[in-house]
């Protein structure tokens, strides 16, 4: 199977080949974990270069590259939470802070899990209207406004040690916005965490840790869908190239994001998103992009 659609699943990335997928892997890896929407760039970059849309299956599968980058970058947090929460569960210390945080993260994943399953037929269908460039443009602008308002209103005082159950649920609900192309999971959760008063770098850290189950579920689900669609050996090898390149790029993106948030603010991303959305809408209106 090497065409762009199989059993209703958009697999346009296969026809692009290794070199183009490797290039898009770099773009996907960088934009996946920055609050600027990887889906938007996966539609815009190929359109500007005259390439076919790699498809929603490619973007979803690339979540596994993001997962590898997040776990490796935050390995200290991940290993500590795993070790301490398991120890607390075995010892029945139900009030242990690490165990509580892990349970809250698991519960906060439920909303996007339910919404993702419900919207999957629309999001993953060939030529999905949700991947329209106008939809992405408006989503970019909307999130630029919301992230800007959060940056203005944020108190920048709280840390992960201050996380409460309600915080986890609210940021978890914010993840649902990531299902809309152009919103960005990182962008929606970072905005919510900033709005709840977390320090910028702590908001990003909380966003990434809370996103681990969601990223894992999205990536593994898409791999299963590709398996059911009988993706051939060539298709899997093309996807593997994209995953390897994207994982390295995603790690670099996390490092850059943390440095920017520690030393500056989220305003560079607000400005970029706003300009990207406006530019995209103008390009579509003028017929420069389709």
Helices and strands as residue ranges (DSSP letters): E 5-6, E 9-10, H 13-32, H 38-49, H 56-61, H 63-73, H 75-90, H 97-108, H 110-123, G 129-131, H 133-153, G 160-162, H 165-174, G 175-179, H 185-195, H 200-228, H 233-263, H 267-285
